[in-house]
């Protein structure tokens, strides 16, 4: 309960949830736009990376 009172006493603290929400939706929209704008060939190439056995960083 003391945390609520402390946060209520700080001026302008109500803007932080709004900034967080705007930042989240902006990043989400950018990732969504990138996902739908990627070319099929690039998506196939990126999709095959986990199954590529010719990777030099293979530590198995």
Secondary structure as UniProt FT lines:
FT   HELIX           2..9
FT   TURN            11..14
FT   HELIX           15..37
FT   HELIX           40..48
FT   HELIX           49..51
FT   TURN            53..54
FT   TURN            56..57
//
